[in-house]
């Protein structure tokens, strides 16, 4: 115990660590615990309940004694628990209000259940409701249908045409960033709207502006939203952490990786403190994607594994399938080909409960491309990435289009994407898009100075894996031009940077040393054969006959002066 004296002269004793309270409570007999709660409730009930948590404490203690607090008090306490991300207590209080006959409490209980990832239970609760709050009932049901059960069309059609936050969020998830933004901007300035609704509108605006390539505007709205939350701290419910997440992703896709990492660390620590699994999963996903771009693949895999493990049990935002695909791609980048392929196969499109929303499909497909590349089908990976870029372009999300176009360039399609990246860099703000464009242009032209400059730019982000790929490409260009000294210098720097990413397995790290005489098709087949892929499987993947594959392999062996796949593996490891 430690004594605490308040300015008012009132003194109290507090435990030095909350865990001591849990130990003491667990040792109490039920009757003794009820007696203590009754005494606490009676004494607190005689005060004016001025402190922020007084009503929550009083209501909780009253329930613990078997008393029934007033329905307004239970609803207020449940909302306060939801704001604290104490979902267990929020559900208990909301259920108590439902048991007391409150139809209004059913909508709140359904909302709590949605954050617990129990969407079907939430739908069942609403089914028994008399709809005393028609608008709240409708929007809560729409959220449950859309994010929890992937019944997208049903959720969209049941929403009113009125500009609501839920409608804006669904439009955003469907990739309609400009329509979502039109609604969100009206709500951010609407002083009569609930504070949390305005925070969700700010979150929508930040995400929409970021995907439209307007990073500076997105970050400005993030700051405005945080200031609003600070001014009305007592009225914030669930919106603030997701506003911060949107800010973190904006920084990531703008290439401001250190700032994004700071936001992710702060958010992750807060989520752990409040103990909300859904938030912990969301912050771990952001951390994983930051680590991936930085080439820290072990850390990325660890974070993304945590996300997938949590969301397998509790998935409030319907993000499991997306994060499974991102994890699969990251595993593929790390050389864990079999595990990546198995995860991707298990996360197939026949799982509508976790279907990827349209806004995120290009990013998910880009990670599917990495699994294809890890299996040796680099040409197929490029086709998948180009298809992902087409999805982003059709949806009107230039930021994501730039990201996945560069993935296609990493798989050898630089000439196919450079013109479009030059257009996008005029629209998409941030260092990342600019470096992607410069790198793709240099790859397409085989421009050694341009590749070296791109390597320096990537290293400054820092994105050492991307930098190592640029240096490797520069080394290849120098080799082909007969400049062995320059090639050696570039490749030595590439190896040094690649050591920062020890598990990385990327086609861009293949220097081609000793295999320059192979044609692109021979190199593709040789790389697949080196990964112990059989000739029939290579034929199936590349849509060739087995005889054609074997003929190409014979030419490879002849050109390289080898006679077995074991020797081939040593060249393409």
N, C-alpha and C positions, 0 to 999 in steps of 0.2 A: 504494500500500500504506500501511496505517497499523498500527502495533504496538498490541497489546492485551495487558495484563498482568492475570491473574486473581488473586484473593485467595490461591489456593493457591501462588502463585509461578510457575505455568506461564504461558508467554507464547506468543502466536501472532500471525501477520500476517493482516489482513483487507483485502479490496479496498474502496475507498471507495464503489464503487457496483456492484451486482450485474451490470450490463450489461457491465462490464469482463471479468467471468468468462466470459460468453457469447462475447465477442470472442476471448478467449484460447483457449477450448475449440474454437471453430470453426476456428482456425488449426492445431490439432494434427493430425498424421497418425494414422490409426487405430491403428497399432502402438504409437506413442508414447502415445496416450490410454489404450490398454489397459494398458500398462506402468505408467503413473501410477496408474490405478485399482487395479491389483494391489498396488502399494506402499501406497496409502492403506488398502486393505482389510486388508492384513496388519498394518499398524501399529495400526489401530483395533481389530482383532480380538484384540489382546493386552491391551486395556483391559477395565475392568469394565462398559462401556457404561452409565454412570450418567446421562448427559444424555438429555433427552427424545428428541432426533432421532438418537441414536447408532445405534440398530438400523436405522432407515430408511436412514441413510447407508451403513452396512456392507452391508446387503442390496443396495442399488442399485449400489454399487461392485463387489460380488461378481458380480452379473449382467453388469456392463459388461466384466468380465474373461473372461466365459465360464464362470465357476464356477457351481455350483448351490447356493444357500443351502438351509438346511433348510426344509421346508414350513411348520412353525409360524412361523419367522422371516419367510417371505414373506407369510403370511397376516396376521401382526401388522403388517408394514410396509405392506401394501396397505390395511389398515384405517386406519393412521395417515395415509397419503396421502389417503384418502377424507375423513378428518377435516379435512385441510388444503385440501380441495377441489381437489387436484391429480389430476384425473380421468385424465389421460393416464398418469401414473406408477402410479396405483392399478390401472388396467386392465393395464398391463404386468406388474406384480407378481402380480396375480391370475391372469393367463394363464400366467405361469411356474409358479405353484403347480398350476394345472390340468394343464399339460404334465408336471409331476412326478408326476402320478397322483392328485392330491387331489380326491376327489369333493366334499368340503366347500367347496373353492375355487370350484366352479361356482356355488354359491348367491351367494357374495360377488361373483364376476365378473358375474353377472346383475344384482345390485344396482348395481354400478358402471355397467354399460351402461344401466340405467334412468335414472340421473342424467345420462348422456350423451345421453339422448333416443333411444337405439337400442333400443327396446322389443322389436322383432321379433327382433333379435340375442339379447337376453336370454332370450326364450322358447326360442330354438333351443338356447342353452347349457343351460338347465334340462332340455330334452327329452333331452339326452344324459347327464343325471345319474342316479346310482343312488339318489338321495334318502337319503343317509346322515344328513341332518338333516330329517326329514319336516316338522316345523313350520316351519322356516326356508324350506324349499323351497316349501311351500304359500303362505306369506304373501308371499314374493318374487314368485311367479307371479301371485298375486292382484293385487299392486300393478302389475305390468307390464300385466296385462289391463285393469285398471280405468283407470289414469291414462294409459297409453300407447296402448292399442288400443281404448278405449271399449267393451270387451266387458263391460258393467256387470253384467248378470245372471249371466254365467258366473263373474265374479270374486266376486260376493257369495255364490253358492251353494257355491263350493268352500271358503269360509272355515269354520273350526270355530265352534261356538257359544261357545267359550271367549272370555272378555273379552281380546282382544288389541288392541294399538295400531292395527294395520292395519284391524281391523274397526271400531274407533271412528272412524278417519279416513274410511273409506268411508261409514259412517252419516252423518257430518257432511256430506260432499260431496253425499249424497243428500237433505240437508235435514232429517234426523232428529236435530236438535240435542240433544234431551233424552236419547234413547237413547245417542248418542255420549258425552254428558256422564256418564251413569251408569257407562260403562266407563272413561272417562278418569280420573274421580276415584278409582276403585279403584287404578289403576296409579300415579297421582302419589304415593300414600302407600305404595306397595309397595317397601320398601327392598331387597328381594331382586331387583327388576327391574333390567335394565341401565340405566345412567344415560341413555343416548340414548333408550331407550324411554320413560323417565319424562319426558324433555324433550318428546318428541312427544305424550305424554299431556297435558302442560301446554299445548302448542300447541293441541291439540284443545279443551281446556277454555276457553282464552282465546277462540278463535273461536266456540265454541258460546255462551258467556255473552254475547259481544258481539252475536251475531245475535238472542239472546233479549232484548236490550235492557238487559242487566245490565253496563254498562260498568265501573262501579267494581269489581265482583267480577272481571271479566275482567282488569283492570289489576293487581289484587292477585295473581292467579294468574301473570301475566306476571312480576311481581317475584319471586315464589317460585321460578319456573322459572329465572330468571337467577341467583338466589343458589345454586341447586343446581348450575348449570353452573360457577359460580365456584369452588365447593368441590371439584368433581371435573373440573377442566379437562382432565386427561389422558384422561378416559373419554368425552368428548363427540365425536360423529362428525358427524352431519348435522343434528341437531335445533335447535341454537341459532339460526341465522339465520332459520328459519321461525317460531320463537317470537317473535323480534323483529318479523318481518313481521306476525304476528297482533296484536302490540301496536300497531304503526303503524296498521293498519286500524281497530282499536278506537278509537284517538284520533281518526281521521278521521271515523268515523260518530258520534262523540260531539260533534263540532264543535270539538275542541281542535286546531285546524289548525297552529298554530305548533309545538306539541309533536310532532305527527305529522310535520311537515316535518323537525324535528331528527332523529327516528328514521330517516326515509327517507334523509337525507343521510349519516348515520353508516353505515347499512347499505349504501348504494350504494358508498361509499368502500371499505368492507371487501370487498365483492364484487369490485370492480375490482382491489384489491390481491391477492386470491387467484386472480383470473382465471377464476372459474366463470361461464360464459355464462348458465346457467339462473338463477343468483342475480342476476346483473346485470339480466336481463330482468324478474325479479320485482320488484326494487326500483325499476326504471324505471317499471313499471306503477303502483306505489303513488305515486311522485312525480307521475306524470301525472294520477292521479285527485285528488290534493291540489291540484295546479295548476288543474285543471278547476273544482273547487268555489270556488277563490279567484278565478276569472275570468281566470286567466293562460293563455289558450287556446293561444297560440303555444308556450309552454313545455310545456303539456300534450300538444299534438300531437307535439312533438319527442320527449318521453319515451316516448309510446305508440308512435311509429314505431320507436324503438329496440327496444322490447319485441317488437313484431310481427316485425321483421327478424330478431332473434335466434331467436325461437321458430319461425319458418318453417324454420330450419335445425336447431334443437335445442330440443325441447319436452318436458322431463322430466316436467312435471306436467299435460300435456294442456290447457294454458290458451290455446292460440293462438286458437281460435274466439272465446272470451270477449273476449280483448284486441282482436281485429279488430273486434268489434261496438262495444266501448267507443271505439276509435279512430274508427270510422265516425261514432258519435254526436258525438264531440268535433269532428271535421271539419265535421259539419253545423252545430254551434253556431257554428263559425268562418266559415260561409258557403261552404265548399268543397263545394257540394251534389253536383256530378257525381262528384267523387272519393269522397265519402262513400257515394253510392248504388252506385258500382262496387265499392267494398270490401265493402259489405254484401251485394251480389249474389254476389260471389265467395266470401263466407264463409257460404254457404247451408247449410241443414240436411242436405244430401246428403253432408256430409263427416263421417262418424261418428268418424273418427280424432280429431277435435278437438271433439266434441260438448260443449256446455256442461253442466256438472253441475247438478243440480236446485237446489242452494243458490244458484248464481249466475245462474240463468235470469231472475229478476225484474230484476236489474240490467242484464243484457244486453238484455232487451226494452225497458227504459226508454231505452236508447241507440238502439235501432231506432226508437223513437217520435220521437227527435230528427231522424232522417233523413226521416221522413214529414213532420214540421213544416217542415223546411228546403225540402222540395219544394212547400210551400204547403198541405198537407192538415193543418191544425192540429187539426181535429175528429177526423180519423183518428188523429193522434198521441195525443190524449187517450184514445181508445178502447184503443189499444195499451198505454198506461201503466196504465189501469184494469185491463186484463187481466193486466199484470205484477203489480199489487198483489194481484189475486186469487190468482195463483200463490204469492206470498209468504205470504198468509194461509192458504192450504191447507197449505203446508209448515210453518206455525207459526214463522215468523221475523219477528217484529214490527218489528225494527229496519229490515230491508230493506223491509217493507211501508210504513213511514212515509216512507222515502226516495222510493219510486216513487209513492206517493200524492201527494206534493208535486209531483213532475214532472207528474202529471196536472193538478194545480191550475195549474201554469205554462202549461198548454195550454188553460186556460179551464174546467176541470171542478172549480173550487173548491167549488161547492155540493154536488157529488156526493161529495166526500171529507172535508169539514170534520167531520162527525159521527164518522167512523171515526178521524180524527186526534185528536180529543178523547179518544177511548177509549185510543188507543195512547200518548198522551203520559203517561198514568198508569202505563204499563208500561215505556216506553223511556226510559232515563236519558240525560242529556246536553243541552247547550244546543241542539244542532241540531234534535232532534225538537220541542222546545218552540217554537223559532222557526218551524219549518215549520207547526206547528199554528196559532200566532197569525197567521201570514201568510195561511194558507188561510182562516181564519175572517174576517179583514179583507177579503180578496178577495171572498169569498162575499157579505158584507154591504155591500160598497162603503163601508166604514168608513174615512174619510179619516184620522182620528187613529190608528186601528189600523194602517193601512198605513204611516204615518210612523214609528210605534213599531217596526214590523217592519223597516223600512229601517234604522233605527239599530241594531237587534239584529244584522242581517246584516252591517252595516258593521263592527261590533265583532269579528266572528269571526276574520279579515275575509273577507267574501264580497261584494265590491263589485258583481258582476253581479246577484246576487239583490237587493241593496239598490237598485240602479238600477231594477230591475223594479218594486219596491214603490213607489218614488217616482214612476215613470211612471204606475202605477195610481192613486196619490193625485192626481196632476195631472189625470188623466182625470175622476176623481170631482169635483174642484173645478171643472173646466171645465163639466161637465154641470149643476152647481149654480149656475153663473153667477159663481163667484168667480175671476175671471181673474188677480188678483194672486197669490192662493195657488197657483193652478195654475202660473203662471209661475215662482214660487219652487221648487216641487217639481220641475218639469221641468228647470229649470236645474241643480238638484242632481243629478238623474238623469243629465243629460248629462255633468256633471263626473265622476261615478263611472264612467259608461260609458267615459270616456276611459282609465280604468285597464284596460279590456278592449277594446282597439281593434278586434279582429277579431270581436267577438261579434255574432251575428245571432240574436236571440231574439224570439218573438212578444210577450213581456212588455215589450219596449222600444218597441213601437208605441204612441205617445201618442194616436193617433186624431185628432191636430190636423188640422182641415180635413175630416175624414171622419166626424164624429159622426152625420151624418144617415143613414148607411148602416145597414141591418139586419145582424145577425150573418152571415146567409148571403151577403148582398152583399159584406160585408167579406172573407169567406173566399174567394169567387170572385175578387174584385178583387186580393187578395194573390197568388193563384195566377197570374192573368193578368199581374200586374206582374213575376212571375219568368219571363216569356216562355213560360209553359205554354200550349199551344194549347187551343182550346175542346173538341175531341174528347177530349184527355187530361184536362182538368178534369172533363168529364162522366164519364169512366171512373172517375176517382179518387173522385168524390163520388156516384157511382151516380145520375146525372141524365141527362136527354136533352141533346143538344147544343143544341137549340132553347131549353130552359130556361136553360142557361148563357148563351147569347147574349142572351136576354131580360133576365136579371139584369145582364149587363154594360151593356146599353143603359140600364137604370135607373141604374146607377152613373155612367155618363158624364153622364146628364142631371142627376143630383143634384150632381155635382162640377163641372159646367160644363166638361168636357174632351171630347176627341174621339178620343183615340188611346191605345194601350198605353204609348207612350213617356211621355206625361204621367202615366199611372197609375203607372209605375215611379218617377217622381220623388216621388210622394206616399208610396209604400210601400217606399222603399229602406232 
